[in-house]
């Protein structure tokens, strides 16, 4: 080991030479007498050197401190040389480019989706590749990130992280901070995720029994209304919970849902059958003072102004004896799609438009979402009438 006394006593020689401390740290003495700190390490089975400064500007104690900081980077799977190079480049790191890309996405994504992308990458990718110059990120480094996630049994998370990294890298290519997106070469590198469809009632008799159970269940008016509207309107649960009174056009029996509420970020029209409008208007004396049609119970009386919890309907479903393998709030969309097609014989493009899915014509152009509004209005009334019919004729 070196000491301050030994370092001060070092003299130049005819040839440059090294004097070692420990754990890869050494001092290189040049023929001119300059004493340069170097750290020798291995990364990806390659021997590398990192400059840590010049003595006496960097004394022995500080050189050792920098060595330990460097060893910590290695322990996290980070190449210290790349880390140092990225620090010099500033906004050219993968982390910086991700932050820039992520900020630009804010207006195009829901608040929850926008936040989840940041959280997902911060937890799983940025600790390992965030420090790298974005142009240096290669397929092997991305694969190692994905394998770490997959090793924890989080296959779906690995797939989503790969998708986000690819989006960031393509943004870097467009902004000329990288030349290639390495993620396409990783196709098939991680195990495919088995898609689990949301549980849905696809049997007519079971659906009728469910409707009667909702009528009989001693739920609060808000929860009961939510369960009925989930079946009648087949919006996504998050979209249903965030419906506001200002969206309602009672004169035209229509809900005008703005894009920021919808998953696809496009405004959506929901024609209201007589039954649906009646359920909503019956709530007005109870929840009309709230911003939301289906508010949290605490919102009643002005205590808060939040939509009802996503657990409101789920708790009621479980209490009624319906487990998550039988029915979910989201599953009503599959229920409606199935019976509107098989029982009521509405055209698929009309059904898909009401489900707020991307619907295209034979030339690949997106349909105008108001184009089918008359058929959708007829369909929503027919759907409500059909639900009433099977409810009335069901045998418990």
C-alpha positions in Angstrom: 0.0 0.0 0.0 1.0 3.6 -0.6 1.3 6.3 1.9 1.6 10.1 1.5 5.3 9.9 2.4 5.9 7.3 -0.3 4.0 9.2 -2.9 5.9 12.5 -2.1 9.2 10.7 -2.4 8.6 9.2 -5.9 11.0 10.5 -8.5 11.0 10.3 -12.3 13.1 7.7 -14.1 14.3 7.1 -17.6 11.1 5.2 -18.3 7.6 5.8 -17.0 6.7 3.3 -14.2 3.8 2.4 -11.9 3.5 2.2 -8.2 0.5 0.2 -6.9 -1.7 0.9 -4.0 -4.5 -1.8 -3.8 -7.8 -2.9 -5.4 -6.7 -1.7 -8.8 -5.4 1.7 -7.9 -2.0 2.8 -8.9 0.1 5.9 -9.5 1.9 6.3 -12.9 5.0 8.3 -12.7 6.1 9.8 -16.1 9.6 10.7 -17.2 8.7 14.4 -16.6 7.8 13.7 -13.0 4.0 13.9 -13.4 2.2 11.5 -11.1 -1.1 10.3 -12.5 -3.7 8.2 -10.6 -5.1 5.3 -12.6 -7.7 2.6 -11.8 -7.4 -0.8 -13.5 -10.5 -2.8 -13.8 -12.3 -5.5 -15.9 -15.7 -5.0 -17.6 -17.2 -7.4 -20.1 -14.1 -9.5 -19.8 -12.0 -6.6 -21.0 -9.2 -4.9 -19.1 -9.8 -1.1 -18.9 -8.1 2.0 -17.3 -9.8 5.0 -15.7 -8.0 8.2 -15.0 -8.7 9.5 -11.5 -6.7 12.7 -11.5 -3.1 14.0 -10.9 -1.2 14.2 -7.7 -0.9 16.4 -5.7 -4.2 18.0 -6.9 -5.8 14.6 -6.1 -4.2 13.4 -2.8 -4.0 9.7 -1.9 -7.1 9.9 0.3 -9.2 11.4 -2.5 -7.9 8.9 -5.1 -9.0 6.1 -2.8 -12.4 7.6 -2.4 -12.8 7.9 -6.2 -11.7 4.3 -6.5 -14.4 3.1 -4.2 -17.0 5.2 -6.0 -15.9 3.5 -9.2 -16.0 0.0 -7.6 -19.6 0.8 -6.6 -20.5 1.5 -10.2 -19.0 -1.8 -11.2 -21.0 -3.6 -8.6 -24.1 -2.2 -10.3 -23.0 -3.4 -13.7 -22.0 0.0 -14.9 -18.8 0.7 -16.9 -17.0 3.6 -15.1 -15.4 4.8 -18.3 -18.8 5.1 -20.1 -20.2 6.7 -17.0 -17.5 9.4 -17.0 -17.9 10.0 -20.7 -21.7 10.4 -20.3 -21.2 12.9 -17.5 -19.1 15.0 -19.8 -21.7 14.9 -22.5 -24.5 16.0 -20.1 -27.8 15.8 -21.9 -26.6 13.0 -24.2 -27.1 10.2 -21.6 -29.9 7.7 -22.0 -31.5 9.1 -18.8 -31.5 12.6 -20.1 -32.9 11.6 -23.5 -35.6 9.5 -21.7 -36.6 12.5 -19.5 -36.9 14.7 -22.6 -38.9 12.1 -24.5 -41.1 11.4 -21.5 -41.9 15.1 -21.0 -43.0 15.4 -24.7 -45.4 12.4 -24.1 -47.3 14.1 -21.3 -49.9 15.6 -23.5 -50.5 12.4 -25.5 -50.9 10.0 -22.5 -53.2 9.8 -19.5 -51.6 10.9 -16.2 -51.5 7.4 -14.9 -49.9 6.0 -18.0 -47.4 8.8 -18.2 -46.4 8.3 -14.6 -46.2 4.5 -14.9 -43.7 4.7 -17.8 -41.4 6.8 -15.7 -41.7 4.6 -12.6 -41.2 1.4 -14.7 -38.0 2.7 -16.3 -36.6 4.2 -13.1 -37.0 1.0 -11.2 -35.8 -1.4 -13.9 -33.6 0.2 -16.5 -32.2 3.6 -15.6 -29.9 2.3 -12.8 -28.1 0.2 -15.4 -28.2 2.1 -18.6 -29.3 5.6 -17.6 -25.7 6.8 -17.2 -24.6 5.7 -20.7 -24.4 8.0 -23.7 -27.6 7.1 -25.6 -25.6 6.4 -28.7 -23.6 3.7 -26.9 -26.6 1.7 -25.7 -26.5 -1.6 -27.5 -28.5 -4.8 -27.8 -26.5 -6.7 -25.2 -26.9 -4.0 -22.5 -30.7 -3.8 -23.2 -30.9 -7.6 -23.0 -29.1 -7.7 -19.7 -31.7 -5.2 -18.3 -34.5 -7.4 -19.6 -33.0 -10.6 -18.2 -32.7 -9.0 -14.7 -36.4 -8.3 -14.8 -37.4 -11.7 -16.3 -35.3 -13.4 -13.6 -37.7 -11.9 -11.0 -40.6 -13.5 -12.8 -41.9 -10.2 -14.3 -42.2 -11.2 -17.9 -44.9 -8.6 -18.7 -42.8 -5.9 -17.1 -39.8 -6.9 -19.2 -41.9 -6.7 -22.4 -43.1 -3.2 -21.4 -39.6 -2.0 -20.5 -38.3 -3.2 -23.9 -41.1 -1.3 -25.6 -40.3 2.0 -23.7 -36.5 1.7 -24.3 -37.3 1.2 -28.0 -39.4 4.4 -28.0 -36.7 6.4 -26.4 -34.0 5.0 -28.7 -36.1 5.9 -31.8 -36.5 9.4 -30.4 -32.7 9.6 -30.0 -32.2 8.5 -33.6 -34.7 11.1 -34.9 -32.9 13.8 -32.8 -29.5 12.6 -34.1 -28.1 11.5 -30.7 -28.0 7.8 -31.7 -27.7 6.0 -35.0 -29.8 2.9 -34.3 -32.5 1.4 -32.1 -31.1 -1.9 -30.8 -34.4 -3.3 -29.5 -35.7 -4.9 -32.8 -32.7 -7.3 -32.7 -34.0 -8.6 -29.4 -37.1 -10.0 -30.8 -37.7 -13.4 -29.2 -34.9 -12.9 -26.7 -37.3 -13.0 -23.8 -40.1 -15.5 -23.2 -43.4 -14.5 -24.7 -46.1 -13.5 -22.1 -49.3 -15.5 -22.1 -52.1 -13.1 -22.5 -54.8 -13.5 -19.8 -58.1 -12.1 -21.0 -60.3 -10.3 -18.5 -63.0 -12.6 -17.0 -66.3 -11.9 -18.7 -69.8 -13.4 -18.6 -70.4 -14.9 -22.0 -73.4 -17.1 -21.1 -76.9 -15.6 -21.5 -78.3 -17.4 -18.4 -75.4 -16.4 -16.2 -75.7 -12.8 -17.4 -79.4 -12.8 -16.5 -78.7 -14.2 -13.1 -76.1 -11.6 -12.5 -78.4 -8.7 -13.4 -81.0 -10.0 -10.9 -78.3 -10.3 -8.3 -77.3 -6.7 -8.8 -80.9 -5.6 -8.3 -81.1 -7.6 -5.1 -77.8 -6.7 -3.6 -78.0 -4.1 -0.7 -75.4 -1.8 -2.1 -75.2 2.0 -1.9 -77.1 3.8 -4.7 -73.8 4.9 -6.2 -72.3 1.4 -6.3 -75.5 -0.1 -7.7 -75.7 2.5 -10.3 -72.0 1.9 -11.2 -72.7 -1.8 -11.7 -75.7 -1.2 -13.9 -73.9 1.5 -16.0 -70.9 -0.8 -16.4 -73.1 -3.3 -18.1 -75.2 -0.7 -20.0 -72.4 1.5 -21.3 -69.4 -0.9 -21.3 -66.9 1.8 -20.8 -63.6 0.9 -19.3 -63.8 1.0 -15.4 -61.5 4.0 -15.1 -63.5 5.9 -17.8 -66.8 5.1 -16.1 -65.6 6.3 -12.7 -64.4 9.6 -14.1 -67.6 10.6 -15.8 -68.6 14.1 -14.9 -71.9 15.9 -14.9 -70.5 18.4 -17.4 -70.1 15.5 -19.9 -73.9 14.9 -19.9 -76.2 16.3 -22.6 -79.6 15.2 -21.2 -81.5 16.8 -24.1 -79.7 14.6 -26.7 -79.3 11.6 -24.3 -75.6 11.7 -24.8 -72.3 11.6 -22.9 -69.5 13.6 -24.5 -66.4 12.1 -22.9 -63.2 14.2 -23.6 -60.0 12.6 -24.8 -58.1 13.0 -21.5 -60.5 10.6 -19.9 -60.3 7.9 -22.6 -57.5 5.3 -22.8 -57.0 6.1 -26.5 -56.8 9.9 -25.8 -59.6 10.7 -28.3 -63.0 12.2 -27.5 -65.8 9.6 -27.3 -69.5 9.8 -27.7 -71.8 7.5 -25.6 -75.4 7.5 -26.7 -77.6 6.9 -23.6 -80.6 4.5 -23.7 -83.6 5.5 -21.8 -82.6 3.2 -19.0 -79.1 4.6 -18.7 -80.3 8.2 -18.7 -82.8 7.4 -15.9 -80.1 5.8 -13.8 -77.9 8.8 -14.1 -80.7 11.4 -13.5 -81.8 9.4 -10.4 -78.3 10.1 -9.0 -78.5 13.8 -9.5 -80.2 14.6 -6.1 -77.5 12.6 -4.4 -74.3 13.4 -6.3 -75.3 16.5 -8.3 -73.2 18.7 -6.0 -70.1 16.7 -6.9 -68.1 17.1 -10.1 -68.4 13.4 -10.7 -71.6 11.4 -11.6 -70.2 8.5 -9.5 -68.2 10.2 -6.8 -66.4 8.8 -3.7 -68.8 8.6 -0.8 -66.7 11.2 0.9 -67.5 13.6 -1.9 -71.1 13.7 -0.9 -71.7 16.8 1.2 -68.6 18.5 0.0 -66.0 16.6 2.0 -64.0 15.8 -1.1 -64.2 15.8 -4.9 -62.9 12.5 -6.1 -64.4 9.8 -8.2 -65.5 6.5 -6.6 -62.7 4.1 -5.9 -61.9 1.3 -8.4 -62.6 -1.1 -5.5 -66.2 0.1 -5.0 -67.6 -2.2 -7.7 -65.0 -5.0 -7.1 -65.9 -5.3 -3.4 -69.6 -5.5 -4.3 -68.9 -8.2 -7.0 -66.9 -10.3 -4.5 -69.6 -9.9 -1.8 -72.2 -11.1 -4.3 -70.1 -14.3 -4.8 -68.5 -13.4 -8.2 -64.7 -14.0 -8.1 -62.1 -12.5 -10.5 -62.2 -15.7 -12.6 -65.9 -15.1 -13.3 -66.4 -11.4 -13.8 -64.5 -8.1 -13.7 -65.5 -4.6 -14.5 -63.5 -4.6 -17.7 -65.0 -7.9 -18.7 -68.4 -6.2 -19.5 -66.8 -4.9 -22.7 -66.3 -8.5 -23.9 -69.8 -9.4 -22.7 -71.3 -6.6 -24.8 -69.1 -7.3 -27.8 -70.2 -11.0 -27.8 -73.9 -10.6 -27.4 -74.2 -7.5 -29.6 -72.7 -9.6 -32.4 -74.2 -13.0 -31.8 -77.6 -12.1 -30.4 -78.4 -8.6 -31.7 -76.5 -8.9 -34.9 -75.0 -5.4 -35.1 -72.2 -4.7 -37.5 -68.7 -5.3 -36.0 -67.4 -1.8 -37.0 -70.4 -0.2 -35.1 -69.6 -2.3 -32.0 -65.9 -1.5 -32.2 -66.6 2.2 -32.6 -68.7 2.2 -29.4 -66.0 0.3 -27.6 -63.7 3.2 -28.5 -61.4 1.0 -30.5 -59.5 2.1 -33.5 -61.7 1.2 -36.4 -60.5 1.5 -40.0 -62.1 1.2 -43.4 -60.9 -1.2 -46.2 -58.3 1.4 -47.3 -56.8 1.6 -43.7 -58.2 5.0 -43.0 -59.6 5.7 -39.5 -63.4 6.0 -39.4 -64.8 9.3 -38.2 -66.2 8.3 -34.8 -69.4 10.2 -35.3 -70.1 8.4 -38.6 -71.9 5.5 -37.0 -73.6 7.6 -34.3 -77.1 6.9 -35.5 -76.5 3.1 -35.6 -74.7 3.3 -32.2 -77.7 5.1 -30.7 -80.0 2.4 -32.0 -77.6 -0.2 -30.7 -77.3 1.2 -27.2 -81.1 1.3 -26.8 -81.4 -2.2 -28.2 -78.7 -3.4 -25.8 -80.5 -1.9 -22.8 -83.8 -3.4 -23.9 -82.3 -6.8 -24.4 -80.7 -6.7 -20.9 -84.1 -5.8 -19.4 -85.7 -8.7 -21.4 -83.4 -11.4 -20.2 -83.5 -10.0 -16.6 -87.3 -10.2 -16.6 -87.4 -13.7 -18.0 -84.5 -15.2 -16.0 -85.4 -17.9 -13.5 -83.5 -17.8 -10.2 
